[in-house]
Amino acid sequence: MVLGKPSPDFFLSALADLDCPAADAVMVGDDAEGDVAGALRAGLGAALLVRTGKYRPGDETRFDPAPAALVDDLAAAAEWIFSRAAI
């Protein structure tokens, strides 16, 4: 079996290895289709699109479902995640 993004099985397999419920997971990626939309279709709680790597202006509106947020980099993604974390 070949397994890769944007297959829901890819994301769910990773979460199973981490013993993490999909609803609690946040995907951070630079690919609006493979990373963000793929993760959201797999049921992850949120997906953030970073303006690095493969990102091109307008990617945040090209695919459905859309990212929960568009952030500048991994540091901004971490800030977004921690600001919403249950304490």
C-alpha positions as semicolon CSV with decimal commas, in nm:
position;residue;x (nm);y (nm);z (nm)
1;M;0,000;0,000;0,000
2;V;0,129;0,345;-0,092
3;L;0,030;0,609;0,156
4;G;0,079;0,983;0,118
5;K;-0,080;1,325;0,133
6;P;-0,358;1,421;0,078
7;S;-0,498;1,075;0,161
8;P;-0,696;1,078;0,487
9;D;-0,526;0,747;0,575
10;F;-0,190;0,927;0,577
11;F;-0,301;1,174;0,843
12;L;-0,497;0,919;1,046
13;S;-0,203;0,679;1,048
14;A;0,027;0,950;1,184
15;L;-0,225;1,038;1,453
16;A;-0,267;0,674;1,552
17;D;0,109;0,646;1,601
18;L;0,093;0,952;1,829
19;D;-0,224;0,834;2,008
20;C;-0,378;1,172;1,925
21;P;-0,748;1,221;1,846
22;A;-0,797;1,389;1,508
23;A;-1,007;1,666;1,662
24;D;-0,712;1,764;1,885
25;A;-0,457;1,779;1,602
26;V;-0,337;2,083;1,409
27;M;-0,159;2,044;1,074
28;V;0,093;2,312;0,977
29;G;0,200;2,312;0,616
30;D;0,299;2,514;0,312
31;D;0,080;2,322;0,063
32;A;-0,282;2,436;0,064
33;E;-0,407;2,122;-0,111
34;G;-0,190;1,837;0,015
35;D;-0,124;1,961;0,368
36;V;-0,415;2,184;0,467
37;A;-0,718;2,060;0,272
38;G;-0,600;1,699;0,307
39;A;-0,571;1,728;0,684
40;L;-0,909;1,895;0,720
41;R;-1,077;1,632;0,501
42;A;-0,926;1,369;0,732
43;G;-1,100;1,532;1,027
44;L;-0,815;1,716;1,193
45;G;-0,924;1,995;1,424
46;A;-0,742;2,270;1,235
47;A;-0,488;2,328;0,961
48;L;-0,264;2,631;0,920
49;L;-0,106;2,746;0,597
50;V;0,238;2,904;0,630
51;R;0,372;3,162;0,385
52;T;0,695;2,968;0,331
53;G;0,820;2,696;0,096
54;K;0,556;2,601;-0,163
55;Y;0,311;2,876;-0,062
56;R;0,212;3,128;-0,330
57;P;-0,010;3,434;-0,273
58;G;-0,375;3,334;-0,303
59;D;-0,322;2,966;-0,217
60;E;-0,538;3,015;0,093
61;T;-0,847;3,060;-0,128
62;R;-0,773;2,798;-0,397
63;F;-0,880;2,481;-0,215
64;D;-1,171;2,366;-0,004
65;P;-1,169;2,333;0,288
66;A;-0,977;2,652;0,353
67;P;-0,710;2,684;0,622
68;A;-0,809;2,789;0,973
69;A;-0,543;3,060;0,946
70;L;-0,271;3,192;0,719
71;V;0,050;3,258;0,917
72;D;0,391;3,390;0,824
73;D;0,609;3,106;0,953
74;L;0,640;2,820;1,202
75;A;0,689;3,058;1,494
76;A;0,359;3,229;1,410
77;A;0,193;2,887;1,373
78;A;0,316;2,786;1,719
79;E;0,185;3,112;1,863
80;W;-0,156;3,049;1,700
81;I;-0,168;2,697;1,843
82;F;-0,059;2,794;2,195
83;S;-0,302;3,085;2,205
84;R;-0,587;2,839;2,156
85;A;-0,459;2,552;2,370
86;A;-0,669;2,440;2,664
87;I;-0,487;2,497;2,987
